[in-house]
Amino acid sequence: MEKQVSVVIPLLNEAESLPELFNWIKKIVNEHQLSCEVIFIDDGSTDNSWDIITELATINDNVHGIKFRRNYGKSAALNIGFQKALGDVVITMDADLQDSPEEIPDLFKMITEDGYDLVSGWKKKRYDPISKTIPTKLFNWATRKMTGIHLHDFNCGLKAYRKDVVKNIEVYGEMHRYIPAIAKWAGFRNIGEKVVQHQERKYGVTKFGLERFINGFLDLLSINFVGKFGKRPMHLFGLIGTLMFAMGFIMAAYIGAEKLYHLSISQKSRLVTDIPQFYIALVSMIMGVQLFLAGFLAELVSRNSPNRNNYKIEAEL
């Protein structure tokens, strides 16, 4: 049965917080008379989180659970949750009680009444240590600049989506940080933001370390490349390769012409191999050829991909 709201909650070893979180969600949706399903995705927990989810599902038909055999990461959990969600609006939140279910009604209205495709939470006031908040600010600044999406908090777990969005995107690797960018590349450009409450962690410990910022930067480069050049890689590699080869060729031609000129007037000149610019020109031409060939091979792979003509159609008459 289709619901108004699907709440998708990825989790890892959050047994202590699950009953309290579910009761909180249930209280809010009942107060606002929203039909709601809650989907817990157990990402390979080693505590009794799955036992708690099983117990909640036994006493409530609107609770569903999915358990991974091992830890695959938040992106995999969200992707599976998106596939299973039936609600007109899909809301994601973390299981550690730092995201407040009190935000659900307003997020639902922003999607259904204000017409947003995606609304991202902004934890304007955070209860995190400075070692986490400063890298987060730098990460968000870089992401805004590279994606052109003006959000303050890309990595906030509390987000709301129109159903069409989650059914037309794929989240993999560690790309959950960039779901707004993935949605934008898929054609969903009405992206909004809402200031949300950030609760202090009540149970357990954080599952993320500083390495996520390094991985996040690499993922940002990947998602930008795939979004812009995924179906036409030759336009990037071929252009850069051609420019580098041309620059090297012109430089080498100048060095050669200068050498011939000196020889024509019987003037002694340096050996070409003694000129530093010769090696720069040589490396530039070699790199240009390699980049061009990389673009050519990427184009062959892209043209033979089963998804080469997989375009998202919004409407048809």
C-alpha positions, 0 to 999 in steps of 0.5 A: 500500500502506498504511503505519504511518507517513507522514512529510510534509516541506515544504521550500524550498531545503533540498538540503543537508539532504535526504539526511542527513534521509532516511537518519536517518529510514530508520535510525530506522524500520528499527530500530523495524520501522515501515513508513514512507513519506516524502513531500517537498513542494518548495514552489518551491525554486530550488536543486537540492532537487527533483533530490535528491528525484528521486534518493531516490525512484529508489532507494527506493520509499517516497519520494514527491515533490511539486513546486509550480511556485512558492512557495505556503507551508507550509500549502499544502504540508502540505495536499497532503501530508495528501491524499497520505499513506497511513499510519495515523499522519502525522508532519510535520517540517521539512527543516532537521534541527532536528526530530529523527527520533528522536522518531518511535517515541514519537510513533507510540506516543502516537497508536496506544497512548495514543489521542491524535488529535494530538500536538504537539512542544514545543521546551522548550530552543530554539537560536534567538536571543532575537529569535525566542524572546520573540515565540514565547512571546507568540504561544503565550500568546495562542493558548492563551488564545484557543483553550483548547488548552493547548500550549506550542509551537503552531508546532513543525513536529514533530507527529503525527496520527491518519489521520482527523484529516488527512483531515478538516481543510483547511489553507490560507493560513498556518493551519499554525500553528493545526492543533491549533485546526483539529482541535479545531473539527473534533471531534478534542479529544484533543490531547497534547504531547511535549517534543522535541529541538531541533537547531541549524540545520546548513545554510542559513538560516531562511525565516521573518521577524518578519512571521510573528508579525503574520500569525500574530495575524491568522490567529488571529483568523480561525481563531477566528471561522471555528471558532465562527461560520463556520456562524452569522455572524449570531450574532456580527455580529447580536448586537453590532450589536443591542447597539450600536444599542440603546445608541445609541437609548437614549442618543438617546432620553434626550437627546430626552426631556431636551430635550422636558422643558426645553421643556415647562417653558419652560427654555432648554436647549442644542441637541441638536447641541451635546451630545457624547453625541448624536454618540456615540449617532448613530455607535453606531446607524449602526455597529449597523445596519452590523454587523447588515447585515454579519451578515445578508449573511454569513448569506446567503453561508453559507446558499448555501455548498455546505459549509453542511451538511458535517458530519463523522460519526465513526461510524454504526450 
